[in-house]
Amino acid sequence: MRTTVTLDADTESLLREAMRQRGQTFKQALNDAVRHGLAGVAADPERPPFVQRSFPMGLRAGYDLGNLSGLESDLDAEAFLEVTRRLIQEKNGPK
C-alpha cells in the first residue's frame, strides 16, 4: 500500500538512525518499526478478552444521563432545600 506519512522531527531522526545502523531503506526501516511497535498491541490468544461489567446506577426517573452537570445541580438543590426545611423546623420548634 502506498500512503503519505508525516513524521515528527524526533521520529524521523530515530528512523534515519535505524536506517543507518541496519543498512536499510526508509521503507524497510519504517515497516520494521511499525511492525515492532504494533506487535504488543495484538491480542494475546491465551488471555481472556476484557469484559466491562456494568451496574445500575439507581437514578430516579426523569433525569437525563446526557446532562450529568444538571443532575448534580438538581441534587445540590434538593440537599439545600432539605437542610433549609430542617433549619426552619428547628427554629419554629415543634407544632
Secondary structure, 3 states (H helix, E strand, C coil): CCCCCCCCHHHHHHHHHHHHHHCCCHHHHHHHHHHHHHHCCCCCCCCCCCCCCCCCCCCCCCCCCCCHHHHHHHHHHHHHHHHHHHHHHHHHCCC
